[in-house]
């Protein structure tokens, strides 16, 4: 009698604790994205109800993204220290009250403040990465992480599909308020249900926590320098968001406020470097024991890979409806429906990327997917009005599938670097996805779509070279040491 394939998951085997955990966790991620994206499909109604200007609408979109970049780093630290159960539950419950405040807002200032704070819920993704890594062995973690990421990510599409219909069904100028408020009710209920339905680890397993909080622990002087360098793009992306609001762009911030925010971000980067030194200064003098070592370049390369996979997805999703409208002269509804195909592939692409990583190897899968993305984006850059529209849709879906599968491949590796810091590592890698979205959309503001797509292709090609030459295939075991000195070995292949 043959044994079952260890890489397969029976998603209907709800009697298995790890399968229940997987469903509860992707459900929490789905709800967090439902909340994070509850504004975009209702912006027309919100603008009309409160008489917002076009600049105020653009500001709300920027504010919805701004806090998510540092939030993913912060949430990564919190989940490593307190565990996924309490962190995810707390995030959902707190965000529910922010939803209520947004739904009840009577002026732009209240909308702006609550939207800025709701950007924090976009960091919920990081929490489940640690949860899934605790419950699934290395041979299944790619597929499990892919299902978690792909199905949970569909919360954004769920918001786009359902909330306008709910607002229309309720009717009146306050329909949008009830739709947004409903997402808050869902987040509140699910946050409570999640808390009483999951546990951080299987029974008898240890939840490893970082020895220090405030910065990632690293292993060598070279890693110290690389860690400091890799923090800079996160603050650069935040600086770009400030620039978008500055007098030379949208003119929604005064010159004094703009320079003040630039100075604050620079000081914040300096403080982060200080924190890195405070946590890791000893490695500049004393070698770290072999059992405690890991290579930070693994983190750095995965940050770059997620920047071009998920970052390009964020950017293309934002511009694709207008691309279809401008190039093929489609009406807004048709263009929106065709563009939505880009997001729908997430349901199978991200789990597919994780499954391929489990079966054929992490590094090989990632570089093959990146190579496919380079080709797909180069082809997309050549699209003109003379192209057959169904072929163009197929090309964009190929870009989407390869990119989202690449995201799945990235997070198939994240849990295999250092278990006790999986949340922090996932937070850093996840933040780079938002960094990529901001930087690519900034490029789009200066160039035509053709150059935009070629820029993405060039960034992916550069990342592909980093993957080929600097990324190591996870192998053997990683070591974790309990507070009492007991050593535990965790398989990573």
C-alpha positions as CSV (number, residue, x, y, z in Angstrom):
1,X,0.0,0.0,0.0
2,X,1.5,3.3,-1.1
3,X,1.8,6.2,1.4
4,X,0.0,9.5,0.6
5,X,1.9,12.2,-1.1
6,X,3.4,14.4,1.7
7,X,3.2,17.5,-0.5
8,X,-0.6,17.3,-1.0
9,X,-3.1,18.9,1.3
10,X,-6.6,17.7,1.7
11,X,-8.4,21.1,2.3
12,X,-11.6,19.3,3.2
13,X,-10.0,17.3,6.1
14,X,-11.4,19.7,8.7
15,X,-10.7,17.2,11.4
16,X,-7.0,17.9,11.0
17,X,-6.0,20.8,13.2
18,X,-3.5,22.2,10.7
19,X,-6.2,22.4,8.0
20,X,-8.6,24.2,10.3
21,X,-5.8,26.6,11.2
22,X,-5.1,27.2,7.5
23,X,-8.7,28.1,6.8
24,X,-9.2,30.3,9.8
25,X,-5.9,32.1,9.0
26,X,-6.6,32.8,5.3
27,X,-10.0,33.9,6.4
28,X,-8.5,36.5,8.8
29,X,-6.2,37.7,6.0
30,X,-9.3,37.9,3.7
31,X,-11.1,40.1,6.2
32,X,-8.1,42.3,6.7
33,X,-7.9,43.0,3.0
34,X,-11.7,43.4,2.8
35,X,-11.3,46.2,5.3
36,X,-8.2,47.7,3.7
37,X,-9.8,47.9,0.3
38,X,-13.3,48.9,1.5
39,X,-12.9,52.5,0.3
40,X,-11.8,52.3,-3.4
41,X,-15.0,50.8,-4.8
42,X,-17.1,53.3,-2.9
43,X,-15.0,56.4,-3.7
44,X,-17.5,57.8,-6.2
45,X,-20.3,57.8,-3.6
46,X,-18.0,59.1,-0.9
47,X,-16.8,62.0,-3.1
48,X,-20.4,62.9,-4.0
49,X,-21.7,62.7,-0.4
50,X,-19.0,64.9,1.1
51,X,-18.2,67.0,-1.9
52,X,-14.6,66.0,-2.1
53,X,-12.2,67.5,-4.6
54,X,-10.2,65.3,-7.0
55,X,-7.0,66.2,-4.9
56,X,-8.7,65.1,-1.7
57,X,-9.7,61.8,-3.4
58,X,-6.1,61.2,-4.5
59,X,-4.9,62.1,-1.0
60,X,-7.2,59.4,0.5
61,X,-5.7,56.8,-1.9
62,X,-2.2,57.7,-0.9
63,X,-3.0,57.7,2.8
64,X,-4.5,54.3,2.5
65,X,-1.1,53.0,1.3
66,X,1.3,55.1,3.4
67,X,1.2,53.5,6.8
68,X,1.2,49.9,5.5
69,X,4.9,50.1,4.6
70,X,6.2,50.6,8.2
71,X,3.3,48.7,9.6
72,X,4.4,45.5,8.1
73,X,7.8,45.8,9.8
74,X,6.1,46.7,13.1
75,X,3.5,43.9,12.9
76,X,6.3,41.5,12.1
77,X,8.0,42.4,15.4
78,X,4.7,42.1,17.3
79,X,3.8,38.7,16.0
80,X,7.2,37.3,16.8
81,X,6.9,38.6,20.4
82,X,3.1,38.0,21.2
83,X,2.1,35.3,18.7
84,X,-0.3,35.3,15.7
85,X,-3.4,34.5,17.7
86,X,-3.5,37.7,19.8
87,X,-1.8,39.9,17.1
88,X,-4.3,39.0,14.4
89,X,-7.3,39.2,16.7
90,X,-6.3,42.6,18.1
91,X,-5.6,44.0,14.6
92,X,-9.1,43.0,13.3
93,X,-10.9,44.3,16.4
94,X,-9.1,47.6,16.4
95,X,-9.6,48.1,12.7
96,X,-13.3,47.5,13.1
97,X,-13.6,50.6,15.2
98,X,-11.6,52.6,12.7
99,X,-14.1,51.4,10.1
100,X,-16.9,52.7,12.1
101,X,-15.2,56.0,12.5
102,X,-14.6,56.2,8.7
103,X,-18.2,55.3,8.0
104,X,-19.4,58.1,10.3
105,X,-17.0,60.8,9.1
106,X,-18.6,64.1,8.2
107,X,-15.6,65.9,6.8
108,X,-12.4,65.3,4.8
109,X,-10.1,65.6,7.9
110,X,-11.8,62.7,9.7
111,X,-11.8,60.6,6.5
112,X,-8.1,61.3,6.0
113,X,-7.1,60.4,9.6
114,X,-9.1,57.2,9.8
115,X,-8.0,56.2,6.3
116,X,-4.3,56.7,7.3
117,X,-4.7,54.6,10.4
118,X,-6.6,51.9,8.5
119,X,-3.5,51.5,6.4
120,X,-2.2,49.4,9.4
121,X,-4.7,46.6,8.6
122,X,-2.9,46.1,5.3
123,X,-0.1,44.6,7.3
124,X,-2.2,41.7,8.5
125,X,-0.7,39.5,5.8
126,X,2.5,39.2,7.8
127,X,0.8,37.6,10.8
128,X,-0.4,34.5,8.9
129,X,3.0,33.8,7.5
130,X,4.3,33.0,11.0
131,X,1.1,31.1,11.9
132,X,1.3,28.8,8.8
133,X,5.0,28.2,9.3
134,X,4.3,26.9,12.8
135,X,1.7,24.4,11.7
136,X,3.1,23.1,8.4
137,X,6.4,21.2,7.8
138,X,8.9,22.5,5.2
139,X,7.7,20.0,2.5
140,X,4.2,21.6,2.6
141,X,4.9,25.1,3.6
142,X,5.1,26.5,0.1
143,X,1.6,25.2,-0.9
144,X,0.1,26.2,2.5
145,X,1.6,29.7,2.4
146,X,0.4,30.0,-1.2
147,X,-3.2,29.1,-0.3
148,X,-3.0,31.5,2.6
149,X,-1.7,34.4,0.5
150,X,-3.7,33.7,-2.6
151,X,-7.1,33.1,-1.1
152,X,-6.7,35.8,1.6
153,X,-5.5,38.3,-1.0
154,X,-8.8,37.9,-2.7
155,X,-10.4,40.0,0.0
156,X,-9.5,43.0,-2.2
157,X,-11.6,41.6,-5.0
158,X,-14.3,40.7,-2.5
159,X,-14.5,44.3,-1.5
160,X,-14.6,45.5,-5.1
161,X,-17.4,43.1,-6.1
162,X,-19.6,43.2,-3.0
163,X,-19.5,46.6,-1.4
164,X,-20.9,48.6,-4.4
165,X,-23.8,46.1,-4.6
166,X,-24.5,46.4,-0.8
167,X,-24.4,50.2,-1.0
168,X,-26.7,50.2,-4.0
169,X,-29.1,47.7,-2.3
170,X,-29.3,49.9,0.8
171,X,-29.7,53.0,-1.4
172,X,-29.5,56.7,-0.5
173,X,-26.5,58.9,0.0
174,X,-25.6,56.9,3.1
175,X,-25.4,53.5,1.4
176,X,-21.6,53.7,1.4
177,X,-21.6,54.2,5.1
178,X,-23.5,51.0,5.8
179,X,-21.3,49.1,3.4
180,X,-18.1,50.3,5.1
181,X,-19.6,49.8,8.5
182,X,-20.6,46.2,7.6
183,X,-16.9,45.4,6.9
184,X,-16.2,46.7,10.4
185,X,-18.8,44.4,11.9
186,X,-17.3,41.5,10.0
187,X,-13.8,42.3,11.3
188,X,-15.0,42.7,14.9
189,X,-16.9,39.3,14.9
190,X,-14.1,37.5,13.0
191,X,-11.4,38.9,15.3
192,X,-13.2,37.4,18.3
193,X,-13.9,34.1,16.6
194,X,-10.3,33.8,15.5
195,X,-9.0,34.3,19.0
196,X,-11.1,31.5,20.4
197,X,-10.6,29.1,17.5
198,X,-6.8,28.9,16.9
199,X,-3.6,28.4,18.8
200,X,-0.1,29.7,17.9
201,X,1.5,26.2,17.6
202,X,0.4,22.5,17.6
203,X,0.0,21.0,21.0
204,X,3.4,20.3,22.6
205,X,5.4,22.6,20.2
206,X,7.4,25.5,21.2
207,X,6.8,29.1,20.0
208,X,10.2,30.5,19.5
209,X,10.5,34.2,20.3
210,X,13.3,36.6,19.3
211,X,15.8,37.3,22.1
212,X,15.5,41.1,21.5
213,X,12.8,43.3,20.0
214,X,13.4,46.5,18.0
215,X,15.4,45.2,15.1
216,X,16.2,41.9,13.4
217,X,19.0,39.9,15.0
218,X,21.8,39.3,12.5
219,X,25.0,37.2,12.4
220,X,28.0,39.0,11.0
221,X,29.5,42.5,10.3
222,X,28.6,42.1,6.6
223,X,25.0,41.4,7.5
224,X,25.0,44.5,9.7
225,X,26.0,46.7,6.8
226,X,23.6,45.0,4.4
227,X,20.7,45.3,6.9
228,X,21.2,49.0,7.3
229,X,21.4,49.5,3.5
230,X,18.2,47.5,2.9
231,X,16.3,49.7,5.4
232,X,16.8,52.8,3.2
233,X,14.4,52.0,0.4
234,X,11.5,51.7,2.9
235,X,12.1,55.2,4.0
236,X,12.7,56.3,0.4
237,X,9.2,55.0,-0.5
238,X,7.7,57.0,2.3
239,X,9.6,60.0,1.1
240,X,8.1,59.5,-2.3
241,X,4.6,59.6,-0.8
242,X,5.5,62.9,1.0
243,X,6.7,64.2,-2.4
244,X,3.4,63.4,-4.0
245,X,1.6,65.6,-1.4
246,X,4.2,68.4,-1.7
247,X,3.8,71.8,-3.3
248,X,5.6,70.7,-6.5
249,X,3.1,67.8,-7.0
250,X,-0.4,67.7,-5.5
251,X,0.2,70.8,-3.4
252,X,-1.6,69.4,-0.4
253,X,1.2,70.0,2.0
254,X,3.0,73.3,2.6
255,X,6.7,73.7,2.0
256,X,7.4,73.7,5.7
257,X,5.4,70.6,6.4
258,X,7.0,68.8,3.5
259,X,10.6,69.6,4.6
260,X,9.6,68.7,8.2
261,X,8.4,65.3,7.1
262,X,11.6,64.7,5.1
263,X,13.6,65.6,8.2
264,X,11.4,63.3,10.3
265,X,11.9,60.3,7.9
266,X,15.7,60.9,7.8
267,X,15.7,61.0,11.6
268,X,13.6,57.9,11.8
269,X,16.0,56.1,9.5
270,X,18.9,57.2,11.7
271,X,17.0,55.9,14.8
272,X,16.4,52.6,13.0
273,X,20.1,52.2,12.3
274,X,20.7,53.0,16.0
275,X,18.3,50.2,16.9
276,X,20.0,47.8,14.6
277,X,23.3,48.7,16.3
278,X,21.8,48.5,19.8
279,X,20.5,45.0,19.1
280,X,23.4,43.7,17.0
281,X,26.5,45.8,18.0
282,X,28.1,42.8,19.6
283,X,28.5,41.0,16.3
284,X,31.0,43.7,15.2
285,X,33.3,42.4,17.9
286,X,32.3,38.9,18.9
287,X,31.5,36.1,16.4
288,X,28.0,34.6,16.7
289,X,27.9,30.9,17.5
290,X,27.4,28.6,14.5
291,X,24.0,27.4,15.8
292,X,22.7,31.0,15.9
293,X,23.9,32.0,12.5
294,X,21.8,32.6,9.4
295,X,22.6,34.6,6.2
296,X,20.9,38.0,5.9
297,X,21.5,38.0,2.2
298,X,18.7,35.5,1.9
299,X,16.4,38.1,3.4
300,X,17.8,40.9,1.2
301,X,17.3,38.9,-2.1
302,X,13.8,37.9,-1.1
303,X,13.0,41.5,-0.4
304,X,14.0,42.5,-3.9
305,X,12.1,39.5,-5.4
306,X,8.9,40.5,-3.6
307,X,9.4,44.1,-4.6
308,X,9.2,43.1,-8.3
309,X,6.6,40.4,-8.0
310,X,4.0,41.8,-5.6
311,X,5.1,45.4,-6.2
312,X,4.5,45.1,-10.0
313,X,1.1,43.6,-9.2
314,X,0.1,46.5,-7.1
315,X,1.3,49.0,-9.7
316,X,-0.3,47.3,-12.7
317,X,-3.6,46.7,-11.0
318,X,-3.8,50.4,-10.3
319,X,-3.2,51.5,-13.9
320,X,-4.6,48.7,-16.0
321,X,-8.3,49.9,-16.3
322,X,-7.0,53.3,-17.6
323,X,-4.6,51.5,-19.9
324,X,-7.4,49.5,-21.5
325,X,-9.5,52.7,-21.8
326,X,-6.8,54.8,-23.4
327,X,-5.3,52.2,-25.8
328,X,-8.5,50.4,-26.9
329,X,-11.0,53.2,-26.3
330,X,-13.2,51.0,-24.1
331,X,-15.9,52.3,-21.7
332,X,-15.0,52.4,-18.0
333,X,-17.2,49.3,-17.1
334,X,-15.7,47.1,-19.8
335,X,-12.2,48.2,-19.0
336,X,-12.7,47.5,-15.3
337,X,-14.1,44.0,-16.0
338,X,-11.1,43.1,-18.2
339,X,-8.6,44.6,-15.7
340,X,-10.2,42.5,-12.9
341,X,-8.9,39.4,-14.6
342,X,-5.5,40.4,-13.4
343,X,-6.5,40.0,-9.7
344,X,-8.5,36.8,-10.1
345,X,-5.5,34.6,-11.0
346,X,-4.4,35.1,-7.4
347,X,-6.7,32.2,-6.3
348,X,-4.6,29.6,-8.1
349,X,-1.3,31.4,-9.0
350,X,0.0,32.0,-5.5
351,X,-0.7,28.5,-4.3
352,X,0.7,27.2,-7.6
353,X,4.0,29.1,-7.0
354,X,4.2,27.6,-3.5
355,X,3.4,24.1,-4.8
356,X,6.1,24.3,-7.5
357,X,8.6,25.5,-4.9
358,X,7.8,22.5,-2.7
359,X,8.1,20.1,-5.6
360,X,11.0,21.4,-7.8
361,X,13.0,23.5,-5.4
362,X,12.7,27.0,-4.0
363,X,15.5,28.8,-5.9
364,X,14.8,27.1,-9.3
365,X,11.1,27.9,-9.1
366,X,11.7,31.5,-8.3
367,X,14.2,32.2,-11.0
368,X,12.1,30.4,-13.7
369,X,9.1,32.5,-12.7
370,X,11.1,35.7,-12.8
371,X,12.5,34.9,-16.2
372,X,8.9,34.3,-17.4
373,X,7.9,37.7,-16.0
374,X,10.7,39.5,-17.9
375,X,9.5,38.0,-21.2
376,X,5.8,38.7,-20.4
377,X,6.3,42.4,-19.5
378,X,8.5,43.0,-22.6
379,X,5.7,41.6,-24.7
380,X,3.1,43.7,-22.8
381,X,5.2,46.8,-23.5
382,X,4.8,46.3,-27.3
383,X,0.9,46.3,-27.1
384,X,-0.8,48.9,-29.3
385,X,-4.4,49.5,-30.4
386,X,-3.7,47.2,-33.4
387,X,-3.4,44.1,-31.1
388,X,-6.2,41.7,-30.8
389,X,-7.9,42.5,-27.5
390,X,-8.4,38.9,-26.2
391,X,-4.6,38.4,-26.8
392,X,-3.8,41.5,-24.8
393,X,-6.0,40.2,-21.9
394,X,-4.2,36.8,-22.1
395,X,-0.8,38.6,-22.0
396,X,-1.8,40.6,-18.9
397,X,-3.1,37.5,-17.2
398,X,0.2,35.8,-18.0
399,X,2.0,38.7,-16.3
400,X,-0.4,38.4,-13.4
401,X,0.0,34.6,-13.0
402,X,3.8,34.6,-13.2
403,X,4.0,37.5,-10.7
404,X,1.6,36.1,-8.2
405,X,3.2,32.7,-8.5
406,X,6.5,34.4,-7.9
407,X,5.1,36.0,-4.7
408,X,4.1,32.5,-3.6
409,X,7.6,31.2,-4.3
410,X,9.1,34.1,-2.3
411,X,7.0,33.3,0.8
412,X,7.7,29.6,0.4
413,X,11.2,30.5,1.4
414,X,10.6,33.2,4.1
415,X,9.7,30.7,6.9
416,X,12.8,28.6,6.2
417,X,15.4,31.2,7.2
418,X,15.1,31.6,11.0
419,X,11.9,30.3,12.7
420,X,11.9,32.6,15.8
421,X,12.1,35.7,13.5
422,X,9.7,34.6,10.8
423,X,7.3,37.5,11.5
424,X,10.0,40.1,11.3
425,X,11.5,38.6,8.2
426,X,8.1,38.4,6.6
427,X,7.4,42.0,7.6
428,X,10.6,43.2,5.9
429,X,9.9,41.2,2.8
430,X,6.2,42.2,2.8
431,X,7.1,45.9,3.1
432,X,9.2,45.7,0.0
433,X,6.1,44.7,-1.9
434,X,4.6,48.1,-1.1
435,X,7.9,49.8,-1.8
436,X,7.8,48.3,-5.3
437,X,4.2,49.5,-5.8
438,X,5.1,53.0,-4.8
439,X,8.3,53.2,-6.9
440,X,6.7,51.7,-10.0
441,X,3.7,54.0,-9.9
442,X,6.1,56.9,-9.4
443,X,7.9,55.9,-12.6
444,X,4.4,55.7,-14.4
445,X,3.8,59.3,-13.4
446,X,6.7,60.4,-15.6
447,X,6.6,58.0,-18.6
448,X,4.3,56.3,-21.1
449,X,2.9,52.8,-20.3
450,X,5.4,51.2,-22.7
451,X,8.4,52.6,-20.7
452,X,6.6,51.7,-17.5
453,X,6.3,48.0,-18.5
454,X,9.9,48.0,-19.7
455,X,11.1,49.5,-16.4
456,X,9.4,46.6,-14.6
457,X,11.0,44.1,-16.9
458,X,14.4,45.6,-16.3
459,X,13.9,45.6,-12.5
460,X,12.8,41.9,-12.7
461,X,15.9,41.0,-14.8
462,X,18.2,42.7,-12.3
463,X,16.5,40.8,-9.4
464,X,16.8,37.5,-11.4
465,X,20.5,37.9,-11.5
466,X,20.6,38.5,-7.7
467,X,18.5,35.3,-7.2
468,X,20.8,33.3,-9.5
469,X,24.1,34.4,-7.9
470,X,23.3,35.2,-4.3
471,X,20.2,33.2,-3.2
472,X,20.9,29.8,-1.5
473,X,18.6,26.9,-1.7
474,X,17.3,26.1,1.8
475,X,18.7,22.8,2.9
476,X,19.4,20.7,6.0
477,X,18.1,22.1,9.3
478,X,17.8,25.4,11.1
479,X,18.6,25.5,14.8
480,X,16.6,27.1,17.6
481,X,17.7,27.3,21.2
482,X,15.2,27.3,24.0
483,X,15.7,29.6,27.1
484,X,16.8,26.6,29.1
485,X,19.5,25.8,26.6
486,X,17.7,22.9,24.9
487,X,18.5,22.8,21.2
488,X,15.8,22.0,18.6
489,X,16.5,21.2,15.0
490,X,13.9,22.1,12.3
491,X,13.9,20.6,8.9
492,X,13.9,23.1,6.0
493,X,13.8,20.7,3.1
